[in-house]
Amino acid sequence: MPTEPTAKVVGLPVRGRGHDAKSSPSDVIIDIRNLGLTFQTADTPVVALSNISLAIHAHEFVSLIGPSGCGKTTLMRIVADLEQPTEGTVTVNNVSPREARLKRAYGYIFQAAALYPWRNVQRNIELPHEIMGVPKEEREAKARRYLELVGLKGFEKKFPWQLSGGMQQRVSIARALSFDPQLLLMDEPFGALDEITRDRMNEELLQIWEKTRKTVIFVTHSIDEAVLLSTKIVVMSARPGRIIDVIDSTLPPNRTLETRETPAALELAHRVREGLKAGHSYD
């Protein structure tokens, strides 16, 4: 079994592993303590996550970044009650992930837009509300409201196959927002897009976040994306996934793509790279 990487980054202070003395317990949306997950396989157990502790506060945009297979998505799936940890505790709004799921406290956005091709854009957004028995007028109003928020007013009657990849993901974001959840869980939603479309989606996501002030957990492999979007960047090691660094962003609000070229952004990107190196991401 490979040696676990140290949690200390040489030359970089690890900021309390997500729990610090300045934090106010009242605004902690997600509280993760000493979390671990080991998968039992046919031959030998696989340690996916080890000793994860992290506090995420209201209105933060938190990116999880690390190499493929480090457990970023697994950690988010635990928060969403789609995986069960074998060690430690997780609370979402002071209740268990299961209770939060039943209360529809979060919206989950997958890597693929996951739209039904035989339903038009509006009816894709309405579908979960239709299943829950929401009256027709109310669910139609919700769909129109959130399509306008993501910049797709006028596309209500289009079908997914008539939209670009970026537009399909905007429909997926609108569907997740239509529940008005406190928390958005986004699993590398722009990873399959070309660079130009991805840049545009990053800018649009920033605008949506500034309007809604949701708490966001965002999985990414892109350093530039994490730096541009985040108020906090969580750097994870290669498997077993551990937190190497928790970096509070120093960038101002109202960011644009050009913000990535500023000295402050370049310094953040350098720190993320150093954390990834310390976590053996480049071995």
DRENDO-1510 file (C-alpha; in Angstrom, 1 decimal, always signed):
<recs>
REC; n; res; u; v; w
REC; 1; MET; +0.0; +0.0; +0.0 .
REC; 2; PRO; +1.4; +3.5; -0.9 .
REC; 3; THR; +2.6; +5.7; +1.9 .
REC; 4; GLU; +0.1; +8.3; +2.9 .
REC; 5; PRO; +1.2; +11.9; +2.1 .
REC; 6; THR; +1.9; +14.3; +5.0 .
REC; 7; ALA; -0.8; +16.9; +5.6 .
REC; 8; LYS; +1.8; +19.6; +6.0 .
REC; 9; VAL; +2.9; +21.6; +3.0 .
REC; 10; VAL; +6.5; +22.7; +3.2 .
REC; 11; GLY; +6.6; +26.5; +3.3 .
REC; 12; LEU; +2.8; +26.8; +3.2 .
REC; 13; PRO; +0.7; +27.2; +6.4 .
REC; 14; VAL; -2.2; +24.7; +6.6 .
REC; 15; ARG; -5.1; +26.9; +7.8 .
REC; 16; GLY; -6.7; +24.9; +10.5 .
REC; 17; ARG; -7.8; +22.1; +8.1 .
REC; 18; GLY; -11.0; +24.0; +7.7 .
REC; 19; HIS; -11.8; +24.5; +11.4 .
REC; 20; ASP; -10.4; +27.8; +12.8 .
REC; 21; ALA; -10.9; +29.9; +16.0 .
REC; 22; LYS; -12.5; +32.7; +14.0 .
REC; 23; SER; -15.3; +30.6; +12.6 .
REC; 24; SER; -18.8; +31.2; +13.9 .
REC; 25; PRO; -20.6; +28.0; +14.6 .
REC; 26; SER; -24.0; +29.6; +13.7 .
REC; 27; ASP; -23.1; +30.0; +10.0 .
REC; 28; VAL; -21.5; +26.6; +9.4 .
REC; 29; ILE; -23.6; +24.9; +6.8 .
REC; 30; ILE; -21.4; +21.7; +6.4 .
REC; 31; ASP; -19.3; +20.4; +9.3 .
REC; 32; ILE; -17.0; +17.4; +8.5 .
REC; 33; ARG; -14.9; +15.9; +11.3 .
REC; 34; ASN; -12.3; +13.1; +11.1 .
REC; 35; LEU; -14.0; +11.6; +8.1 .
REC; 36; GLY; -12.8; +8.4; +6.5 .
REC; 37; LEU; -14.1; +6.0; +3.9 .
REC; 38; THR; -12.7; +2.5; +3.2 .
REC; 39; PHE; -14.3; +0.4; +0.4 .
REC; 40; GLN; -14.2; -3.3; +1.0 .
REC; 41; THR; -13.2; -5.1; -2.2 .
REC; 42; ALA; -12.7; -8.7; -3.1 .
REC; 43; ASP; -9.0; -8.8; -2.5 .
REC; 44; THR; -8.0; -5.9; -0.2 .
REC; 45; PRO; -9.7; -2.8; +1.3 .
REC; 46; VAL; -9.3; +0.5; -0.6 .
REC; 47; VAL; -8.9; +3.6; +1.6 .
REC; 48; ALA; -10.6; +6.4; -0.4 .
REC; 49; LEU; -10.6; +9.2; +2.2 .
REC; 50; SER; -8.7; +9.6; +5.4 .
REC; 51; ASN; -9.0; +12.1; +8.3 .
REC; 52; ILE; -11.0; +14.8; +6.5 .
REC; 53; SER; -12.0; +17.7; +8.6 .
REC; 54; LEU; -13.6; +20.8; +7.0 .
REC; 55; ALA; -16.1; +23.5; +7.9 .
REC; 56; ILE; -18.0; +25.2; +5.1 .
REC; 57; HIS; -19.8; +28.4; +5.9 .
REC; 58; ALA; -22.9; +30.1; +4.5 .
REC; 59; HIS; -22.5; +31.7; +1.1 .
REC; 60; GLU; -19.0; +30.3; +0.5 .
REC; 61; PHE; -17.9; +29.0; -2.9 .
REC; 62; VAL; -15.7; +26.1; -2.0 .
REC; 63; SER; -13.7; +24.2; -4.7 .
REC; 64; LEU; -12.3; +20.7; -4.1 .
REC; 65; ILE; -9.2; +20.2; -6.3 .
REC; 66; GLY; -6.9; +17.2; -6.5 .
REC; 67; PRO; -5.8; +14.4; -8.8 .
REC; 68; SER; -8.2; +11.9; -10.4 .
REC; 69; GLY; -9.2; +9.3; -7.9 .
REC; 70; CYS; -8.3; +11.3; -4.8 .
REC; 71; GLY; -11.9; +11.3; -3.5 .
REC; 72; LYS; -13.2; +14.7; -4.4 .
REC; 73; THR; -16.5; +13.4; -5.8 .
REC; 74; THR; -16.7; +10.8; -3.1 .
REC; 75; LEU; -16.5; +13.5; -0.4 .
REC; 76; MET; -19.3; +15.4; -2.1 .
REC; 77; ARG; -21.4; +12.3; -2.4 .
REC; 78; ILE; -21.1; +11.7; +1.3 .
REC; 79; VAL; -22.4; +15.2; +1.9 .
REC; 80; ALA; -25.3; +14.4; -0.4 .
REC; 81; ASP; -26.0; +11.1; +1.4 .
REC; 82; LEU; -25.1; +9.1; -1.7 .
REC; 83; GLU; -22.1; +7.4; +0.0 .
REC; 84; GLN; -21.7; +6.4; +3.7 .
REC; 85; PRO; -18.5; +7.1; +5.6 .
REC; 86; THR; -16.8; +4.4; +7.6 .
REC; 87; GLU; -15.3; +6.9; +10.1 .
REC; 88; GLY; -16.1; +10.4; +11.4 .
REC; 89; THR; -19.2; +12.6; +11.2 .
REC; 90; VAL; -20.9; +14.9; +8.8 .
REC; 91; THR; -23.7; +17.4; +9.4 .
REC; 92; VAL; -25.5; +19.6; +6.9 .
REC; 93; ASN; -27.4; +22.5; +8.5 .
REC; 94; ASN; -26.9; +20.7; +11.9 .
REC; 95; VAL; -28.7; +17.5; +10.7 .
REC; 96; SER; -27.4; +14.3; +9.1 .
REC; 97; PRO; -26.9; +14.2; +5.4 .
REC; 98; ARG; -29.9; +11.9; +5.1 .
REC; 99; GLU; -32.2; +14.4; +6.9 .
REC; 100; ALA; -30.8; +17.2; +4.7 .
REC; 101; ARG; -31.5; +15.1; +1.6 .
REC; 102; LEU; -35.1; +14.4; +2.7 .
REC; 103; LYS; -35.6; +18.2; +3.3 .
REC; 104; ARG; -34.2; +18.9; -0.2 .
REC; 105; ALA; -31.5; +21.1; +1.3 .
REC; 106; TYR; -29.2; +20.8; -1.7 .
REC; 107; GLY; -29.2; +20.7; -5.5 .
REC; 108; TYR; -26.9; +18.3; -7.2 .
REC; 109; ILE; -25.4; +19.1; -10.6 .
REC; 110; PHE; -23.6; +16.2; -12.3 .
REC; 111; GLN; -20.7; +16.2; -14.9 .
REC; 112; ALA; -23.3; +15.5; -17.6 .
REC; 113; ALA; -26.4; +17.7; -17.8 .
REC; 114; ALA; -28.7; +14.6; -17.4 .
REC; 115; LEU; -31.6; +16.0; -19.4 .
REC; 116; TYR; -34.4; +13.9; -20.9 .
REC; 117; PRO; -34.2; +14.3; -24.7 .
REC; 118; TRP; -37.9; +13.8; -25.2 .
REC; 119; ARG; -38.8; +16.7; -22.8 .
REC; 120; ASN; -38.3; +20.3; -23.8 .
REC; 121; VAL; -36.2; +22.6; -21.6 .
REC; 122; GLN; -39.1; +23.9; -19.5 .
REC; 123; ARG; -40.5; +20.4; -18.9 .
REC; 124; ASN; -37.0; +19.1; -17.9 .
REC; 125; ILE; -36.9; +21.7; -15.2 .
REC; 126; GLU; -40.5; +21.0; -14.2 .
REC; 127; LEU; -40.1; +17.2; -14.0 .
REC; 128; PRO; -39.0; +16.9; -10.3 .
REC; 129; HIS; -41.7; +19.3; -9.2 .
REC; 130; GLU; -44.2; +17.3; -11.3 .
REC; 131; ILE; -43.2; +14.2; -9.5 .
REC; 132; MET; -43.7; +15.9; -6.2 .
REC; 133; GLY; -47.2; +17.0; -7.2 .
REC; 134; VAL; -46.5; +20.7; -7.4 .
REC; 135; PRO; -49.4; +22.5; -9.2 .
REC; 136; LYS; -48.9; +23.1; -12.9 .
REC; 137; GLU; -48.9; +26.9; -12.7 .
REC; 138; GLU; -46.4; +27.0; -9.9 .
REC; 139; ARG; -43.9; +24.7; -11.5 .
REC; 140; GLU; -44.2; +26.5; -14.8 .
REC; 141; ALA; -43.5; +29.8; -13.0 .
REC; 142; LYS; -40.5; +28.3; -11.3 .
REC; 143; ALA; -39.1; +27.0; -14.7 .
REC; 144; ARG; -39.5; +30.4; -16.3 .
REC; 145; ARG; -37.9; +32.2; -13.4 .
REC; 146; TYR; -34.8; +30.1; -13.3 .
REC; 147; LEU; -34.4; +29.9; -17.1 .
REC; 148; GLU; -34.3; +33.7; -17.1 .
REC; 149; LEU; -31.7; +33.7; -14.2 .
REC; 150; VAL; -29.4; +31.4; -16.2 .
REC; 151; GLY; -29.8; +33.4; -19.4 .
REC; 152; LEU; -32.1; +31.0; -21.3 .
REC; 153; LYS; -35.3; +33.0; -21.6 .
REC; 154; GLY; -36.9; +32.2; -24.9 .
REC; 155; PHE; -35.5; +28.6; -25.0 .
REC; 156; GLU; -38.3; +27.1; -23.0 .
REC; 157; LYS; -39.7; +25.0; -25.9 .
REC; 158; LYS; -36.3; +23.9; -27.3 .
REC; 159; PHE; -35.2; +20.3; -26.8 .
REC; 160; PRO; -31.8; +19.3; -25.2 .
REC; 161; TRP; -30.4; +18.1; -28.6 .
REC; 162; GLN; -31.1; +21.6; -30.0 .
REC; 163; LEU; -28.8; +23.2; -27.4 .
REC; 164; SER; -25.0; +23.5; -27.0 .
REC; 165; GLY; -23.2; +21.7; -24.2 .
REC; 166; GLY; -22.9; +24.9; -22.2 .
REC; 167; MET; -26.6; +25.7; -22.6 .
REC; 168; GLN; -27.5; +22.1; -21.5 .
REC; 169; GLN; -25.5; +22.6; -18.3 .
REC; 170; ARG; -27.3; +25.9; -17.7 .
REC; 171; VAL; -30.6; +24.0; -17.9 .
REC; 172; SER; -29.2; +21.6; -15.3 .
REC; 173; ILE; -28.2; +24.5; -13.1 .
REC; 174; ALA; -31.6; +26.1; -13.4 .
REC; 175; ARG; -33.3; +22.8; -12.5 .
REC; 176; ALA; -31.1; +22.5; -9.3 .
REC; 177; LEU; -31.8; +26.1; -8.4 .
REC; 178; SER; -35.6; +25.7; -8.9 .
REC; 179; PHE; -35.8; +24.0; -5.5 .
REC; 180; ASP; -34.2; +27.1; -3.9 .
REC; 181; PRO; -31.8; +25.0; -1.9 .
REC; 182; GLN; -29.3; +26.5; +0.5 .
REC; 183; LEU; -26.5; +24.3; -0.9 .
REC; 184; LEU; -25.4; +23.6; -4.5 .
REC; 185; LEU; -23.2; +20.5; -5.1 .
REC; 186; MET; -21.4; +20.7; -8.5 .
REC; 187; ASP; -19.4; +17.7; -9.7 .
REC; 188; GLU; -17.1; +19.1; -12.3 .
REC; 189; PRO; -20.0; +20.4; -14.4 .
REC; 190; PHE; -17.8; +22.1; -17.1 .
REC; 191; GLY; -15.2; +19.4; -17.5 .
REC; 192; ALA; -16.4; +18.1; -20.8 .
REC; 193; LEU; -16.7; +21.6; -22.4 .
REC; 194; ASP; -14.2; +23.2; -24.7 .
REC; 195; GLU; -12.0; +25.9; -23.2 .
REC; 196; ILE; -13.9; +28.9; -24.7 .
REC; 197; THR; -17.3; +27.6; -23.6 .
REC; 198; ARG; -15.9; +26.7; -20.2 .
REC; 199; ASP; -14.6; +30.3; -19.7 .
REC; 200; ARG; -18.0; +31.7; -20.6 .
REC; 201; MET; -19.7; +29.2; -18.1 .
REC; 202; ASN; -17.3; +30.3; -15.4 .
REC; 203; GLU; -18.3; +33.9; -15.8 .
REC; 204; GLU; -22.0; +33.0; -15.9 .
REC; 205; LEU; -21.7; +30.9; -12.8 .
REC; 206; LEU; -20.0; +33.7; -11.0 .
REC; 207; GLN; -22.9; +36.0; -11.9 .
REC; 208; ILE; -25.5; +33.4; -10.8 .
REC; 209; TRP; -23.7; +32.9; -7.5 .
REC; 210; GLU; -23.5; +36.6; -6.9 .
REC; 211; LYS; -27.2; +36.9; -7.5 .
REC; 212; THR; -28.3; +33.9; -5.4 .
REC; 213; ARG; -25.5; +33.8; -2.7 .
REC; 214; LYS; -25.9; +30.0; -2.4 .
REC; 215; THR; -23.3; +27.9; -0.6 .
REC; 216; VAL; -21.5; +26.0; -3.3 .
REC; 217; ILE; -19.2; +22.9; -3.3 .
REC; 218; PHE; -17.5; +22.6; -6.7 .
REC; 219; VAL; -15.3; +19.7; -7.8 .
REC; 220; THR; -12.7; +20.6; -10.4 .
REC; 221; HIS; -9.4; +19.5; -11.9 .
REC; 222; SER; -8.6; +23.0; -13.1 .
REC; 223; ILE; -6.4; +25.3; -11.1 .
REC; 224; ASP; -7.5; +28.4; -13.1 .
REC; 225; GLU; -11.2; +27.5; -12.5 .
REC; 226; ALA; -10.7; +27.0; -8.8 .
REC; 227; VAL; -8.8; +30.3; -8.4 .
REC; 228; LEU; -11.4; +32.3; -10.4 .
REC; 229; LEU; -14.5; +30.9; -8.8 .
REC; 230; SER; -13.7; +30.2; -5.2 .
REC; 231; THR; -13.8; +32.0; -1.9 .
REC; 232; LYS; -12.1; +28.9; -0.5 .
REC; 233; ILE; -9.9; +26.2; -2.2 .
REC; 234; VAL; -9.5; +22.8; -0.6 .
REC; 235; VAL; -6.4; +21.0; -2.0 .
REC; 236; MET; -6.5; +17.2; -1.7 .
REC; 237; SER; -3.8; +14.6; -1.9 .
REC; 238; ALA; -3.6; +11.5; -4.1 .
REC; 239; ARG; -5.4; +8.5; -2.6 .
REC; 240; PRO; -6.1; +8.1; +0.1 .
REC; 241; GLY; -7.7; +11.6; -0.2 .
REC; 242; ARG; -6.6; +13.9; +2.6 .
REC; 243; ILE; -6.7; +17.7; +2.9 .
REC; 244; ILE; -3.3; +19.2; +2.2 .
REC; 245; ASP; -4.2; +22.9; +2.3 .
REC; 246; VAL; -7.3; +25.1; +2.8 .
REC; 247; ILE; -6.7; +28.4; +1.0 .
REC; 248; ASP; -8.9; +31.4; +1.6 .
REC; 249; SER; -9.1; +33.5; -1.5 .
REC; 250; THR; -7.8; +37.1; -1.5 .
REC; 251; LEU; -9.5; +38.0; -4.8 .
REC; 252; PRO; -12.1; +40.8; -4.8 .
REC; 253; PRO; -15.8; +40.3; -5.8 .
REC; 254; ASN; -17.0; +41.1; -9.3 .
REC; 255; ARG; -14.3; +38.9; -10.9 .
REC; 256; THR; -13.8; +38.5; -14.6 .
REC; 257; LEU; -11.7; +36.2; -16.7 .
REC; 258; GLU; -9.0; +38.9; -16.6 .
REC; 259; THR; -8.8; +38.5; -12.8 .
REC; 260; ARG; -6.9; +35.2; -13.4 .
REC; 261; GLU; -3.9; +37.3; -14.7 .
REC; 262; THR; -3.6; +39.5; -11.6 .
REC; 263; PRO; -0.7; +39.1; -9.2 .
REC; 264; ALA; -3.1; +37.9; -6.4 .
REC; 265; ALA; -4.6; +35.2; -8.6 .
REC; 266; LEU; -1.2; +34.0; -9.8 .
REC; 267; GLU; -0.1; +33.8; -6.2 .
REC; 268; LEU; -3.1; +31.7; -5.3 .
REC; 269; ALA; -2.5; +29.4; -8.3 .
REC; 270; HIS; +1.1; +29.0; -7.3 .
REC; 271; ARG; +0.0; +28.0; -3.8 .
REC; 272; VAL; -2.5; +25.5; -5.2 .
REC; 273; ARG; +0.3; +23.9; -7.3 .
REC; 274; GLU; +2.6; +23.7; -4.3 .
REC; 275; GLY; -0.2; +21.9; -2.4 .
REC; 276; LEU; -0.7; +19.5; -5.2 .
REC; 277; LYS; +3.0; +18.7; -5.4 .
REC; 278; ALA; +3.1; +18.2; -1.6 .
REC; 279; GLY; +0.2; +15.7; -2.0 .
REC; 280; HIS; +2.2; +13.8; -4.6 .
REC; 281; SER; -0.3; +14.7; -7.4 .
REC; 282; TYR; +2.5; +14.9; -9.9 .
REC; 283; ASP; +4.2; +11.6; -9.0 .
</recs>
